[in-house]
């Protein structure tokens, strides 16, 4: 019995840390379905980890502090179980270190951005603040790179019976294949359904359009703001949804250009200055104003490497065209 419990706790720990292969995941799901006690045990394993993170809510994620809280809760659960003469969390503490080492969520700082992780009882939310990017690994093995001023939320039991995330902003997804459990990405406007693929999804609330670009695999898209037939994309195709027209359109695209942001580059190809300004605001956490509406329609070309070129380099390049100039007004950048 102890061997069985240790094996199950190892499966749960691995599931939380890095995800499970389809056949092993089926084994875990079957065990959970065997009894109410098993289901409660599984939920407690998640709870005990998430509660350690939740106590850091509103603060930047402190991995060492989370581990200390996690350790205390495990010991508390052990003591309570002993008093009730019920088998305790054998093996769970053993794998707590593995959870931290593999990382339930891996994150990094990009420029001045510090990435915080907030957890509510029902959902996990990961955010890339303006001026930063965040990479995370979901429990099923899927990786997501969030662009500046973006966030993603998903349920604590993600990957057990469903794989569904909600996106606000922009993210590049490399989805782990699972024939039995489709992967869904939802925004207010569009839903993407995939089995295993690579794609970029951009839907900022303030933008006038939604763009889903497929790199590998196959995806089906559902328009959530107007009833119409699902749209299927193949590699090197993208869907553009104009939020005013409310219609999805398919077009060809250049994958390398679409993913330049994920490689630390900003690429403008006949891009309206209004869109350029939005990208700079998100990328550098600044506020940009226009003195004239007509400036917003000006179009620009250019490629910039964020690791080598700063905001001033981009503004100077724009100014060098003679079409627009800039000045600093307090903490704002004014284009005139």
N, C-alpha and C positions, 0 to 999 in steps of 0.2 A: 504493500500500500504506500509506504514511504517513497519507494522508487517511482511509482506511478505519479504521486503528487509532485515529486521533484521534476519529473519529466514534463508534466503539464505546466509547472511554474516556469520551466525553461522556455517552453513554447510561448507562454504569455509574455515573458521578458523579451524574447526575440521579436515577437509581434510588435510590441511597443517601441523597441529600439530601431528596428530596420525592416520589419515586414517578414512575411513567410512565403515560401513557395506555395503554389496552388494546392498540391496534394497534402502538404503539412497543414495548411490553413484549414482544409476540409477536416482533418483530424481534430484540430482544436474546436472547430464549430460543432462537430459531432459530440465532443465531450461536453461542451457548454449546453447542448440541447438535451443531454441525458437526464439532468435534474435541475431543480430550482436552486439547490445548494451550489451546484457547479456554476450556474449563471451568476449567482451572488458573489461567489469567489472571484470570478473573472472581473466583474464590475468593481469589486473592492480593490483588486490589483491595480486597476486603472485609477480609481479614486485616490489611492494612497500616493501614487506618483503625482497626479494632477494637483492634489491639494497642496503638495510641497511647492509647486510652481505658482498656484493661485495666491499663496501668501505673499508672493512677490508682486502681485497685481499693482499696477500704477508705478512700478519701479522698473529700472532696467533689469533684465534677467540675470540673476546671479547664480551660476551653476553650483558653486560650492555651498551657498546658503540653501539652495533647493535640496541638495543632497543631505545636509544636516537635518532639515525638516523631514525629509523622506525617511531618514534613519530613525528618528524619534517616533514617527508614526508606525513604522514596522515593529519596533520594540513594544510599543503600546498595544498593538494588535496581538502580538505574541502573548503578552501577559494576560490580556482579556480572554484569549482562546484557551490558555492553560486553566484559568479559573473555571471556565465552562466545560472543561474536559472535552474539547473539540480539537481535532488535529489542527495544528497551527500552520503558519506560512512557511513550511519547510521548503527551502530552496529559493524563496523569493528574495530574501536579503542577499543571498549568495550572488544573485544576478543583478542586484541593484547597481553595482559598480559597472557591469556591462552596459546597463541602460545609459549611464552617464558617459561612459567611454565612447560608445557608438553614437550617442546623442539622439534623444527623441527628436530634437530639431537642431540642425547645425545652422550657425548664423555667423555673419561677419560684418564688420563695419566698412563702409565704402565712403571715403572722404570723411566728412564730419558726422555722418549719420550713425547713430547708435540704435540698434534694433531691439525693440522691446517685444516681449511675448505676454499677451494677456489671456487669461483663461476664465471662462464662466463655467457654471455647472454643466451646461449642455453642450457648449462649443469651445473650440480652441480658436483663437485669432492670432495671426502673425502679420506684422506690419513692417513695411519698408517706408520710413518717414521721408519727406521731401529731402533731397540731397543725399539719399542712400539707396542701396540695393540689398536685397536679402535672398539668400539661397536656403531652401529647406527641403528636408527629406520626409515624405509622408510614410506612415506605417506600412503601406503596401509596396514600397520600393520606388514610388514615383518621386521625381525631383522637380522642384519648381523654383525658378528664379524670378523674384518680384522686382519690378522696376520702381523707380522713385514714386513716392506718394501713392502706394498701392497696398492692399491688404487682402488676406484670404482667410476664410473661416471654414471649419469642418467639425463634425461631431466627434466626441471622445471615442466612440466605438467605430470610427472610420475603418473600413477594410474588413469588418466581420461579415456583415450582410449587405453592405452597400458602400459605394465609393462616390461621395458627392461633396463638392467644395463650392463655395460662393466666392466670387472674385469681384473686387472693385479696383479698377486701375488697369495695369498691364502685367502679364506674366508669361514666361516661356515654360512650357510643360513638356517633360519627357515621361510619358505615362507607362508604368509597368503593365505588361500584358496579363490579362485575366479574362478568359473567355466567359466564365460564369458570372462575373461581377463587372458590368460596364462601369466606366468612369464618367462622371458628369461634372461639367463646370458650368455654373450658372451666374448670370448677372441679372440686372433688372430688365435687360432687353433681349438677351439671347441665351439659349442653352446649347451646350456642345456635348454630344455623346460619343465616347470612344471606347475601344477595347484595349488598345496599346499603340501609342503613336507619339509624334513630336509635333507641337504646334505652338504658335504665339497667339495670345488673346489680349486685345486691347479694348477696354470699355471704361473710360473715365467719365464720371457723371457730367462734367462740364463740357465734354467734347460733343460735337454734333454727329459723330459716326462711331460705329462699332466695327472693328476689323479682326477677323480670325484668319490666320495664315497657316496653311498646312505644310510642314516640312517632310514628314514621313507618315506612312500609314493611310488611314481613312477616317473621316469624321462625318457625323450627321448633325446639322444645325437646325434648331427650332426657334422661330421668331416668336418672342413672348409678348410683343406689343401689337401684333397683327396676325390674324389667322391666315396661314398659307402653308403650302407643302414644304416638308423638310428639305433642306438643301444639303447635298452630299459633296464633299470636297475630296479631290485627289491631290497628291504631292505637287507643289509649285502652283497651287491655286489658293485664292483667298476669297472670303466673303466680306462684303462691305455693306453695312446697314446704315442708311441715312435715317437718323432718328425723326426727322420731319416727314419724309416720304413713307417711312415705316415698311420699306420693302428691302429684302435681301437680294444682293446682286453678286454674281460670281465673276471673278476676273483672274488673269494670270498675274504672277508676282515673282520677284527676285528674292529667293530665300536669304541670300547673303546680305542684301540690303535691309531686309526686315529684321534680321538678328544682330545688326551692328550694335544696338544698344546693349545687348547681352555680353558683348565683347569689350565694353567700355568705350564705345565710340558714339558720336552723334553725327548723323548723316542727314543732310538737307538736299533734296533734289527738286528744285522748283517749288519749294515749300513756302506757303504764305507766311508773312512775318508774324501774324497772329499765332499761328501754330508753333513757329520757332520760339516765340516768347513763352508760350505755355510749357514747351519742353525745357527751356532754360529755367523757368520758375520751379519745376519739379526736380530737375537735375541738380540745381544749386541752392534750393531753398531760398529764393529771392522773390521780390514783387516787382513786376514791370508794368509801367503805365505808358499809354500813347497820348500824344498831344493832338493828333489828328486821326480821324477814322480811316482816311485814305491810306495811311501807312500800313494798316493791317493787311491790305491786299497785295503789297509788294512781295515778290517771290525771290528766293535766294537759293544758291547752291553752295555746298561746302561739306567737308568731312573733317571732324575733329576728334582727337584722341584724348579722353578725359584724364588719363593718367599722366599725360605730358602737357596738355593745354588747359588753362583755367578759363573762368568766365570772362575775364578781361580780354584774353586772346580772341574769343569768339565775338565779343562786342566790338573790338577793334577791327576785326575782319569785316563785320557788317558795316561799320562806319567807313571803311576804306572803299566801299563800292560807291560812295557819294550819294546813295539813295536815302540814307537814314543816319542820324547821329544820336549820341546818347550823353546823358549827364546824370550825376548822382544827386538825389534830392532826399536828404536824410538817409533812411534805410531803403529807399526805393530807387529803381533805375527808370529814368524817363527817356523814352524814345521820341525824337522830334525830327 
